[in-house]
């Protein structure tokens, strides 16, 4: 699966994606303590969050395969989830062979996507399915991919059988100089890990998605590929199931902005199916690698809910730069991915404490200045650590130090300041 360097409101661009572990939090918030809590393949950990039950998936007569006895998991906040082993639940990633004939100068290449509700009934007529932006990637002989783009769109499932291909067609991709494909490769439909969503709970509707390409030479005879064959099987990272349950639809209403100050919280307001739901946010580098994660559960009877994640890493500091914030549901589906630029505040206040009271008369030397108990200093946040040292306290032994806010003990003699906080030296 290709890693991209562009980011859209409904697209994920990171190569790696992690998900929560541990049980559903008893309190509304759950923050994971360190990167070691995660494994490389995020979906494995998504399902560690869930309470597992072994119940059969709905019987689905499809054009290609049934679910063949796969077993879903159950989430405390979503009911059934897609089957274990789906690394990017409800997302699209399926390949078909590239055209055998290269595109001639002036030729046209397009792609069609179709959707169908397995075992459709009139009760599904009020369900709307929301597709994120979709990309059709054709490997090129010269390297890289030729990408055809399909903007995000919605389907009202008021029909049985396959949708009209024109609903999902990419058109007018003409190549004046032609296009040479890399032989014996597959072109891939890719939703960039973003989940397909629907105005229905998991298990209410089973979707099948297929796609095909059409090549119109100039001049010549039009060539159309066979449709991809929907399957419930995953062969990640090359493909994921194209027969699946879409994620319950949560609308993205607004967020705290493209730029966020390190040491504060990045927030986003969701609408739609949010009441009582658990959401899990991650912040990671665009190239992959999670630096922070945060879970939260919306109270009942809400029509909107604001989710958040601290703008700092597990060790309470963060290097300024561009990051991605991923918003997952409790079943692991990636609902939204947003770009955020992390910046330092102009200054930060650090307040110093010494405990117990018998040691409060001593001082902490920080950046060359002595600070007594309860005093503060103002510093410029930096990726370079400030020097520090502590005095002995007669009759007491140094035990530990602790911080709050965006402060991180880098070494026994230095501390990183990313935003305001407190620094306490503890004696016994």
C-alpha positions in Angstrom: 0.0 0.0 0.0 1.5 3.3 -1.0 2.3 6.0 1.5 1.3 9.4 0.5 2.6 12.8 1.4 -0.7 14.7 0.9 -3.5 14.8 3.4 -7.2 15.6 2.9 -10.0 16.0 5.4 -11.1 12.4 4.9 -7.8 10.7 4.0 -5.1 9.0 6.0 -1.6 9.2 4.7 0.5 7.5 7.4 2.1 4.2 6.7 1.5 2.8 10.2 -1.5 3.0 12.3 -1.9 1.8 15.9 -4.9 1.3 18.1 -5.8 1.0 21.8 -5.1 -1.9 24.1 -6.5 -2.7 27.4 -10.1 -2.6 28.4 -12.7 0.0 27.8 -11.9 2.7 30.3 -14.1 3.0 33.4 -13.6 6.7 33.4 -14.3 8.9 30.4 -10.6 9.4 29.5 -7.9 6.9 28.9 -4.4 7.9 28.1 -1.7 5.4 27.3 1.5 5.8 29.2 4.2 5.0 26.7 4.9 3.9 23.1 5.7 0.4 24.3 2.0 -0.2 24.9 1.6 -0.6 21.1 2.5 -3.2 18.5 3.4 -2.6 14.9 0.1 -3.8 13.5 -2.5 -1.6 14.9 -5.5 -3.8 14.2 -4.3 -6.5 16.6 -4.5 -4.0 19.4 -7.8 -2.6 18.3 -9.4 -5.8 19.1 -7.6 -6.1 22.5 -9.8 -3.2 23.5 -13.0 -5.1 22.7 -14.9 -7.7 24.7 -14.6 -10.7 22.4 -17.6 -12.9 21.6 -17.9 -15.7 19.1 -21.2 -15.1 17.2 -21.8 -15.9 13.5 -21.8 -13.1 11.0 -25.1 -12.6 9.2 -25.8 -15.0 6.4 -25.0 -13.0 3.2 -25.6 -14.4 -0.3 -23.2 -12.4 -2.4 -22.0 -12.3 -6.0 -18.7 -13.9 -4.9 -18.3 -15.2 -1.4 -20.2 -15.5 1.8 -18.5 -14.7 5.1 -17.6 -18.4 5.4 -18.1 -18.6 9.1 -15.9 -15.7 10.2 -16.5 -14.5 13.7 -16.9 -10.9 14.8 -16.0 -9.3 18.0 -18.2 -7.2 20.2 -17.4 -3.7 21.4 -19.1 -2.4 24.6 -20.0 0.7 22.6 -20.7 -0.6 19.1 -22.0 -4.1 19.4 -20.6 -6.3 16.7 -17.4 -5.3 14.9 -15.8 -6.5 11.7 -14.0 -9.8 12.1 -10.7 -10.1 13.9 -7.8 -10.0 11.4 -9.0 -6.9 9.5 -6.1 -4.4 10.0 -8.0 -1.4 8.6 -11.7 -2.1 9.3 -14.3 -0.9 6.7 -11.6 0.7 4.5 -11.0 -0.1 0.8 -7.9 -1.8 -0.7 -8.4 -4.2 -3.6 -6.3 -4.8 -6.7 -6.9 -5.9 -10.3 -4.3 -6.4 -13.1 -3.3 -3.3 -14.9 -4.2 -3.0 -18.6 -2.1 -5.2 -20.8 -1.9 -2.4 -23.4 -0.3 0.9 -22.6 -2.3 4.1 -23.0 -1.5 5.6 -26.4 -1.0 9.4 -26.7 -4.4 11.1 -26.4 -5.9 7.9 -24.8 -8.3 8.0 -21.9 -8.2 5.9 -18.6 -11.1 5.9 -16.2 -12.3 3.7 -13.2 -15.7 2.8 -11.9 -16.7 1.8 -8.4 -20.0 0.1 -7.5 -21.6 -0.8 -4.2 -24.3 -3.3 -3.2 -26.1 -4.2 0.0 -26.0 -8.0 0.5 -29.5 -9.4 1.1 -31.0 -6.0 0.5 -34.5 -5.4 2.0 -36.8 -2.3 1.8 -35.8 -1.6 5.5 -32.4 -0.6 4.2 -33.9 2.2 2.0 -33.3 4.8 4.6 -29.6 4.0 5.2 -27.0 6.3 3.7 -23.5 5.1 3.0 -20.7 7.6 3.1 -17.5 7.0 1.1 -14.3 8.9 1.8 -12.1 10.0 -1.1 -11.0 7.1 -3.1 -7.8 6.7 -5.2 -7.2 4.3 -8.1 -3.4 3.7 -8.3 -1.9 2.3 -11.5 1.8 1.3 -11.2 3.9 3.1 -13.9 6.8 1.6 -15.8 8.9 4.6 -14.8 8.1 4.1 -11.1 5.5 5.4 -8.8 1.8 5.4 -9.6 -0.6 7.1 -11.9 -3.4 8.1 -9.6 -7.1 8.6 -10.5 -9.1 10.5 -7.9 -12.7 10.0 -6.8 -14.0 12.6 -4.4 -16.0 11.6 -1.3 -19.6 10.8 -1.9 -22.7 9.2 -0.4 -25.1 6.5 -1.6 -28.7 6.1 -0.3 -29.2 2.4 -0.2 -32.7 2.5 -1.7 -31.9 -0.1 -4.4 -31.1 -3.8 -4.6 -28.2 -5.2 -6.6 -25.3 -3.2 -7.8 -25.4 0.6 -8.0 -25.1 2.4 -11.3 -21.4 2.6 -12.1 -21.8 6.3 -13.2 -22.3 7.1 -9.5 -18.7 6.3 -8.8 -17.0 6.9 -12.2 -13.8 8.9 -12.6 -13.9 10.6 -16.0 -11.7 12.4 -18.6 -8.3 11.3 -17.5 -6.7 11.9 -20.8 -2.9 11.4 -21.3 -1.6 13.5 -24.2 1.8 11.7 -24.1 0.4 8.3 -23.3 0.9 6.2 -20.2 3.1 3.1 -19.8 2.1 0.6 -17.1 4.5 -1.6 -15.1 3.8 -5.1 -16.4 2.4 -7.9 -14.2 1.3 -5.5 -11.5 -2.1 -4.6 -10.0 -4.0 -1.4 -10.0 -5.5 -0.8 -6.6 -8.5 1.0 -5.2 -7.5 2.7 -2.0 -9.4 4.7 0.6 -6.1 5.6 2.4 -7.3 3.6 5.4 -10.3 5.8 6.0 -13.4 3.7 6.7 -16.6 3.6 4.8 -19.4 4.8 7.1 -23.2 4.4 7.2 -26.2 5.7 9.1 -26.5 2.2 10.7 -24.9 0.2 13.4 -22.4 -2.5 12.8 -24.2 -5.5 11.5 -27.3 -3.8 10.1 -26.0 -3.7 6.6 -23.4 -5.7 4.8 -21.7 -3.9 1.9 -19.9 -5.3 -1.1 -17.7 -3.0 -3.2 -16.2 -3.7 -6.6 -14.3 -1.7 -9.2 -13.1 -1.8 -12.8 -11.1 0.3 -15.2 -11.9 1.4 -18.7 -9.2 2.3 -21.3 -10.2 4.2 -24.4 -7.3 4.4 -26.9 -7.1 7.2 -29.4 -8.0 5.8 -31.9 -8.9 2.2 -31.1 -11.3 -0.2 -29.4 -12.4 0.4 -25.8 -11.0 -2.1 -23.3 -12.8 -2.7 -20.0 -11.4 -4.9 -17.2 -13.5 -7.5 -15.4 -14.9 -6.3 -12.1 -12.9 -7.0 -9.0 -14.4 -9.9 -7.1 -15.7 -8.9 -3.6 -14.3 -11.0 -0.8 -14.4 -11.1 3.0 -10.8 -12.2 3.2 -7.9 -9.9 4.1 -4.4 -10.2 2.6 -3.0 -7.1 4.2 -1.0 -5.1 3.2 -2.0 -5.9 -0.4 -5.8 -6.1 0.2 -8.5 -5.9 2.8 -12.1 -7.3 2.8 -14.4 -5.8 0.2 -17.3 -7.4 1.9 -17.7 -5.7 5.3 -19.9 -3.8 7.7 -19.5 0.0 7.4 -18.7 2.0 10.5 -21.5 3.9 12.1 -21.5 7.5 10.7 -20.0 10.2 12.9 -19.9 13.6 11.1 -16.9 15.9 11.4 -18.2 19.3 12.4 -15.1 21.4 13.3 -11.8 21.3 15.0 -9.4 23.5 17.0 -7.4 24.4 13.9 -4.5 23.5 11.7 -2.0 24.9 14.2 -1.9 23.8 17.8 0.3 24.8 20.7 2.4 22.0 22.3 1.2 21.3 25.8 -2.4 22.1 25.0 -5.2 19.9 23.7 -6.2 19.4 20.1 -10.0 19.1 19.8 -12.5 18.1 17.2 -16.3 18.1 17.4 -18.2 15.1 16.0 -21.9 14.8 15.4 -24.2 12.0 14.3 -23.9 8.6 16.0 -21.9 9.7 19.0 -24.1 9.1 22.1 -22.4 6.7 24.5 -19.7 5.9 21.9 -16.0 5.5 22.6 -13.5 7.2 20.4 -9.8 6.7 20.3 -7.4 9.4 19.0 -3.8 9.0 17.9 -1.1 11.5 16.9 1.7 10.3 14.7 4.4 11.4 12.3 3.3 11.6 8.6 5.8 8.9 7.9 4.3 6.7 10.6 5.0 6.2 14.3 2.5 7.0 17.1 3.7 9.7 19.6 0.5 10.0 21.6 -2.9 8.3 22.0 -6.0 9.1 24.0 -9.4 7.4 24.4 -12.6 8.9 25.6 -16.3 7.9 25.8 -19.1 10.3 25.1 -22.0 10.5 27.6 -25.4 9.2 26.6 -28.0 11.4 24.9 -25.6 13.7 23.1 -26.0 14.8 19.5 -22.4 16.2 19.3 -19.3 15.4 21.2 -15.9 17.0 21.4 -12.9 14.6 21.3 -9.4 15.6 22.2 -5.8 14.5 22.4 -2.9 16.2 24.3 -0.3 17.9 22.0 2.6 16.2 23.6 4.2 12.7 23.4 4.1 10.0 26.1 7.0 11.7 27.9 5.4 15.1 28.1 7.3 16.9 25.4 7.0 17.3 21.6 9.2 18.4 18.8 7.5 21.2 16.7 6.5 20.0 13.3 3.6 18.4 11.3 1.7 15.5 12.7 -1.5 13.6 11.9 -4.3 13.1 14.3 -6.4 9.9 13.6 -9.9 9.5 15.0 -10.9 5.9 15.5 -14.2 4.4 16.7 -14.3 1.6 19.3 -14.1 -1.1 16.6 -10.8 0.4 15.2 -12.3 2.0 12.1 -10.4 5.1 11.1 -13.1 7.7 10.7 -11.0 10.8 10.0 -7.4 11.9 9.7 -6.3 15.5 10.2 -3.1 17.4 9.8 -1.9 19.5 12.6 1.1 21.8 12.9 2.6 21.7 16.4 4.3 24.8 17.6 5.9 26.0 20.9 4.3 28.8 22.9 6.4 31.9 23.1 7.3 31.3 26.8 6.5 28.8 29.5 6.4 29.2 33.3 7.9 26.5 35.5 7.1 26.5 39.2 9.5 24.6 41.5 8.7 22.7 44.7 10.7 20.7 47.3 9.0 18.2 49.6 8.7 17.4 52.5 8.3 20.7 54.3 11.6 20.1 56.1 13.4 20.4 52.8 11.4 23.4 51.5 14.1 25.8 52.6 16.6 24.4 50.1 16.7 25.3 46.4 16.8 23.9 42.8 19.3 25.3 40.4 17.7 25.6 37.0 19.4 27.1 33.9 22.0 28.7 36.3 19.5 30.3 38.7 18.5 29.1 42.1 14.7 28.6 42.8 13.3 28.0 46.2 10.1 26.2 47.1 7.0 27.7 45.3 9.0 30.1 43.1 8.7 30.3 39.3 10.7 31.1 36.3 9.8 32.0 32.7 11.7 30.1 29.9 11.6 29.9 26.2 10.4 26.3 25.1 13.1 24.5 23.2 14.2 21.1 21.9 17.5 21.8 23.8 17.2 20.7 27.5 17.9 23.2 30.3 20.5 22.3 32.9 19.4 21.6 36.5 20.9 20.4 39.8 19.5 19.9 43.3 20.8 20.5 46.8 21.1 17.9 49.4 18.7 18.1 52.4 20.4 17.2 55.7 18.6 14.2 57.4 16.8 13.3 54.2 17.7 11.3 51.1 16.7 12.3 47.5 13.9 10.0 46.4 12.6 11.2 43.0 11.4 14.1 41.0 8.1 14.6 39.3 6.6 17.0 36.7 3.3 18.2 35.5 2.5 20.0 32.3 4.7 19.8 29.3 8.0 19.1 31.1 10.3 16.1 30.6 13.3 15.0 32.6 15.8 14.4 29.8 18.7 13.3 32.0 19.6 13.5 35.7 21.0 16.9 35.0 18.6 18.4 32.4 15.0 19.0 31.6 13.1 19.8 28.4 10.5 22.6 28.6 7.8 22.5 26.0 5.1 24.5 27.9 4.3 25.5 31.4 4.3 23.0 34.3 5.6 22.2 37.8 8.9 20.5 38.8 9.0 18.8 42.2 11.9 17.3 44.0 10.9 14.6 46.5 13.1 13.7 49.5 12.5 10.9 52.1 
